[in-house]
């Protein structure tokens, strides 16, 4: 197992009047090359959870293992862990600070202790992967557009060549075009580099389209863990948690209720189209 | 999350919390003035008793009052030591180059007690008044200064905004720090120069975001036609109640008592 969480609890403000339990006995195993979507309503503990994967937060109790080793053992090198597990925070463009784009992306590799040349090569590679054209490398990161800034920030993490990439709502505030492009790039990275991706999002549609496994966090606990289609079949329970299944799920259930024999597990527009056309042609042939 | 406390306000519901901030502000000033008026042991005893009564009335746990002493503890000790050793007068004891005089001992004790009571006394005000109520109260108290063209409203608005931004910027700092740590930044090791340099990835984004937020706020205020203090009314104007007048009376009596103590030298 790549990452393993054993009985992890996390409490904010331990020992004060403001004590809040954010994670409650989380057990979780993440294998190499997985594409996991993490969903939960605001304050469910998803941001707290992902900060445990690279040792930014120390669990109040329980263990976090990376490649079988407890990351909170005394002589564990947390800084090297953070180069293996890349974490892209919400609105990552707020972390840009350098005078030009290339230098900013080189910040991570430099901290890894790589030579200037290697840093540059890594930065070039990462920037081309997120689709930043070369003539922008010398520009100030503060002069870029919102979408470009976000890509540069993403490249800043990619340049560290992580095995695991965690993204906290990477598409928040992007227009639909930018959103699809960014997610496609992330999927491409996973397919090409074989990295493990954890994607925190609010969009069920994104999860349905990209993730192979879905974690639903509710109130600091894992409510569901499984293939997105299986999880979405519990859409009534999801609604109680303040979440919802993809719109397609609702349409398919409504069609079924009206007597059209469609596949309820369809979650994307493409799947739904196929299923509906199939059901319609079946009905037509039966009618004859 | 939840850990960031604004100032040192202790939320509870006591008679002191409900008093008008203006009363508390003037009361605190009177208390500080009287600490410097009295100079005898009886006077300090009375001041200490008054403080004790206020703490009981405020329902704030005593350890919170003591906590306010923490930042000035060092200054307090140094002041006392200087007074103890450097005051000329009748010698009581000496070792090496240090001489302790009778006058020095008295002065050191007086200074120590004064400072301690002063800090604890003013901490009662900050513990029982929200920063916003305090700026409101100060705005009203200083509003006569408008006559000599002091922009009282603007100053108090700036204070409120500054106070409001403290928790936001604390949170922001925490976020950026974590993001840079995730990129392998190291804030805790190395020499002074290296550490200062390592602050750049933290400070630049912080300033950028502070400016952006200030800009956004200015726009939001403009959009709501904010144009400073002239003709502006308050949503919850401060009004004195009976208890506030009582508090003023007690404050005045306290001041009178302190003046009597001063004259009599108690």
Interface residues (C-beta under 8 A of the other chain):
Chain A: X12 X13 X16 X18 X20 X51 X54 X56 X79 X82 X83 X86 X87 X89 X92 X94 X95 X96 X97 X107 X108 X111 X112 X142 X156 X157 X160
Chain B: X1 X2 X3 X172 X175 X176 X178 X179 X180 X181 X182 X183 X184 X185 X186 X200 X201 X204 X205 X208 X209
